[in-house]
Amino acid sequence: YQPDSLSEKAPPDTFVVQIVALHQVPVIYSISSGNEKGYFTISSSTGIVKTTKNLNLEDFPVVFVVRATDSSNASIYNEASVNVTVIDENDFPPVFPSSLIEATLKEALPATQIVQLRAQDNDTGQNGFLTYGILSGDRQKFRIDEATGILYSTVSFDYEEDPTEYQVVIYAEDNGIPEKKRGYCTVVIKIID
């Protein structure tokens, strides 16, 4: 049996799978091995398997063996394995160390690196994999490397002709399952004479 994956947040008493054994007389269902950590229980009459407690992602996948025993002769039985997997939920959004960063940029420079932004995500795997982008701000004058979080100017600035301060809102987005989460940071860029 390969039931659908369970969420790591599945509460106790969550339905996992129903085991069905065909036999001339009623059978008694039991878990015969592989349930050492006690995550599962089976109804002896219906074959319905449920969780007994909260699931710890690090303990999975779990393969356990269920037995269907002839109700009138305990020496007659058959077994099947059940393979249970658990989905790592996207628990945390990305977080920047500071929600506001100030940077300076000298006028008359060619396109250049301004600042590298780094967010943290306490999830593992795909749920913790981050990409960066610009949510708001002048996209003609600034760009961000979506992999490294480095913010660049794309033009040269003139202190006398251009605004002397720009605000760019950056996001870090995880690759979460089932949904992606974002964290935000505002970068204030001051043009220097």
C-alpha positions in Angstrom: 0.0 0.0 0.0 1.3 3.5 -1.0 -1.2 6.0 0.5 -1.2 9.7 -0.3 1.5 11.6 1.5 0.5 13.1 4.8 1.1 16.7 5.8 3.7 17.1 8.6 0.9 19.1 10.3 -1.6 16.2 10.2 -3.3 16.0 13.6 -3.6 12.7 15.6 -6.5 10.5 14.3 -5.9 11.4 10.6 -7.0 8.7 8.1 -4.1 7.1 6.3 -5.4 4.1 4.4 -7.9 1.2 4.6 -6.4 -2.3 4.3 -8.7 -4.9 2.7 -8.1 -8.6 2.8 -10.5 -11.0 1.0 -11.2 -14.2 2.9 -14.0 -16.7 3.4 -14.4 -15.8 7.1 -13.9 -12.4 8.9 -10.2 -11.4 9.5 -8.6 -9.6 12.3 -6.2 -6.7 11.3 -3.1 -5.8 13.2 0.2 -4.0 12.7 2.9 -6.7 13.0 6.1 -4.7 12.6 7.6 -1.4 11.5 5.6 0.8 13.9 8.2 1.1 16.6 7.6 4.8 17.1 3.9 4.3 17.5 2.6 6.7 14.8 -0.1 4.4 13.5 -3.0 2.3 14.7 -5.3 -0.1 12.8 -8.9 -1.0 13.5 -8.9 -4.8 14.0 -12.3 -5.1 12.3 -12.3 -2.5 9.5 -8.6 -2.3 8.5 -8.6 1.5 8.7 -5.2 2.9 9.6 -5.0 6.3 11.4 -2.3 8.4 13.0 -2.0 8.3 16.8 0.1 11.5 17.3 1.8 14.4 15.7 4.2 13.5 12.9 8.0 14.3 13.0 9.2 14.8 9.5 12.6 13.5 10.2 11.2 10.0 11.1 9.7 9.5 7.6 9.2 7.7 5.3 8.0 4.8 7.4 7.2 1.3 6.1 5.2 -0.9 8.4 3.6 -4.3 8.0 -0.1 -5.1 8.5 -1.4 -8.6 9.1 -4.8 -10.0 8.3 -5.4 -13.1 10.4 -8.2 -15.7 10.0 -10.6 -15.0 12.9 -11.1 -18.8 13.6 -7.5 -20.0 13.0 -4.6 -17.7 14.0 -2.1 -19.8 12.0 -3.8 -18.6 8.8 -2.7 -15.0 7.9 -1.3 -12.8 5.2 0.7 -9.6 5.4 1.2 -6.4 3.3 3.5 -3.4 3.7 2.3 0.2 4.0 4.7 2.9 2.9 3.9 6.3 4.4 5.5 9.5 3.4 5.2 13.0 4.9 5.2 16.4 3.1 7.5 19.1 4.4 5.2 22.1 4.7 6.4 25.6 4.0 6.4 26.9 7.6 8.5 30.1 7.4 8.6 33.1 5.2 12.0 34.6 4.2 13.2 37.3 6.5 15.7 40.1 5.9 18.1 41.0 8.8 16.7 44.6 8.5 13.6 45.8 6.8 15.3 49.1 5.8 18.7 49.5 4.3 20.4 52.7 3.3 23.0 52.7 0.5 25.0 55.4 -1.2 25.9 55.7 -4.9 28.3 58.2 -6.4 27.0 60.2 -9.3 28.5 59.7 -12.8 29.4 56.0 -12.2 28.6 53.5 -14.9 26.1 50.7 -14.0 27.4 49.2 -10.8 26.8 47.0 -7.8 25.1 48.9 -5.0 24.4 46.3 -2.2 23.9 42.6 -1.7 20.7 41.6 0.1 20.5 38.3 1.9 17.3 36.9 3.4 17.1 33.9 5.7 14.5 31.1 5.5 14.3 28.5 8.3 12.7 25.9 6.0 14.7 23.2 4.4 14.9 22.0 0.8 12.8 23.7 -1.9 10.9 25.5 0.9 14.0 27.4 1.8 15.3 28.1 -1.7 15.2 31.9 -2.3 14.9 34.1 -5.3 15.0 37.9 -5.2 13.0 40.5 -7.2 12.0 44.2 -7.2 8.5 44.8 -6.0 8.5 48.5 -6.5 10.9 51.2 -7.5 12.4 52.5 -10.7 13.1 49.3 -12.8 14.7 51.4 -15.5 17.4 52.5 -13.1 17.8 49.4 -10.9 17.9 45.7 -11.3 18.5 42.7 -8.9 20.2 39.4 -9.6 17.4 37.0 -8.6 19.9 34.3 -7.5 22.4 36.4 -5.5 20.3 39.3 -4.2 22.8 41.8 -5.6 21.1 45.2 -6.4 22.7 47.1 -9.3 22.2 50.5 -10.9 21.6 50.2 -14.6 22.3 53.8 -15.5 24.6 56.7 -14.5 23.1 59.3 -12.2 23.6 63.1 -12.3 23.4 64.7 -8.8 22.3 68.0 -10.2 19.7 66.7 -12.7 18.3 63.5 -11.2 16.5 62.9 -7.8 19.1 62.5 -5.1 17.2 59.7 -3.3 15.4 56.5 -4.6 13.4 53.8 -2.8 13.4 50.3 -4.1 11.4 47.6 -2.3 13.0 44.2 -2.7 11.3 40.8 -2.0 12.8 37.4 -1.3 10.5 34.6 -2.3 10.9 30.9 -1.3 10.0 28.0 -3.5 7.5 26.7 -1.0 5.0 23.9 -1.3 2.0 24.2 -1.3 2.4 28.0 -1.4 5.3 30.4 -1.8 6.1 32.9 0.9 7.8 36.3 0.6 9.8 38.7 2.8 10.4 42.4 2.1 13.1 44.9 2.5 13.2 48.6 1.5 16.5 50.0 0.1 17.0 53.7 0.2 19.7 54.8 -2.3 21.2 58.2 -1.8 23.0 59.7 -4.8 26.3 61.5 -3.7 27.6 64.6 -5.4 
